[in-house]
Amino acid sequence: MKGRILVTGGTGYIGSHTVVELQSAGYEVVIVDNLSNSNADVVDNIEKVSGVRPIFEKVDCLDFDGLNNVFAKYKGIKAIIHFAASKAVGESVAKPLLYYRNNLVSLINVLELMPKYGVEGIVFSSSCTVYGQPDVLPVTENAPTKKAESPYGNTKQINEEIIQDTVVSGAPINAILLRYFNPIGAHASALLGELPNGVPQNLIPYLTQTAIGIREVLSVFGNDYNTPDGSCIRDFINVVDLAKAHVIAIDRILEKKQKEKVEVFNIGTGRGLSVLELIDAFERATGVKLNYKIVGRRAGDIEQVWADPTFANEELGWKAVETIEDTLRSAWNWQLKLRERGIQ
Ligand code: UD1
């Protein structure tokens, strides 16, 4: 066993895939999750995939004493991956204080407890949203951050700063900030995937729910952008590829390979795909025809963004390897499996 890792938000979409990858790399995982946007049966499915049941504690990271008890109970936690956060952009505009409280206070609690229990490393879930609309594409880690378009995006920026400031203050903490582009897809077993509450806000769950008939039609938000086909461009990254980046980041921290106490990496494919190209790829990969229509732009959308992942490729030795077709097939298989299980 390589050591004990605490994963906050470990039953969520990216968290659950990361737990499986940590386990297969030989780590022991303690999950903390309040189940606000996930379900306890994810723990069973993680066990089915990896053959190892992770430790699970239903605790809200806002609950300082509850979190303290987890550190005290599971001694020797070596590092933390902090996923736990609210992530719906639209909801954050309607309920900013909920987002600021959830996302900022959770991180503050984690950072306060780390030195007390001798935990030196944290990997933080950040987002390409910190770049806003970049002036230069593909975007590198050195691009300036732009004023956030939403309270959600602002919490990612502020949290990056909280970590930086804490390290500068002399706290014995090493951090890796992973700026994800657009994570999509599901585990090849179809036992883990994205399960949004209510009407999906993100493209892929809306798309697969439309393809299976839960939604009537997918609205494509805008075809008058300054892009080749007029729809927005994103860097869609397979969730398992993304999960693996976390394991490498944890190895790097624990093996003391970091060149700086806080390092930042773009986690993307380096390939920009438009929304219309993605729909086309889905139809080709699955053979399923999708009902979609073009509607007006969605407020707050970035026109186009994709990663320059060179730094992660060279420094971490990490690279996205899954094809978009396989990734879209995995998302579709997950949707089919949800139907089979009677969930959606
Ligand atoms: C947003 C956030 C990102 C966050 C992610 C996860 C911003 C700028 N981006 O990404 O930080 O990590 O959500 O919650 O805040 N689309 C449609 N029809 C739909 C849904 C989406 O056409 O029904 C289009 C959107 O206009 C966009 C693309 O698909 O161009 C991707 O949208 P989405 O999946 O919501 O992700 P982002 O907005 O890129």
Boltz pocket constraint, residues with backbone or C-beta under 6 A from the ligand:
constraints:
  - pocket:
      binder: B
      contacts: [[A, 87], [A, 88], [A, 89], [A, 127], [A, 128], [A, 129], [A, 149], [A, 150], [A, 153], [A, 180], [A, 181], [A, 182], [A, 200], [A, 201], [A, 202], [A, 203], [A, 204], [A, 206], [A, 218], [A, 219], [A, 220], [A, 221], [A, 222], [A, 232], [A, 233], [A, 234], [A, 275], [A, 298], [A, 300], [A, 301], [A, 302], [A, 303]]
      max_distance: 6.0
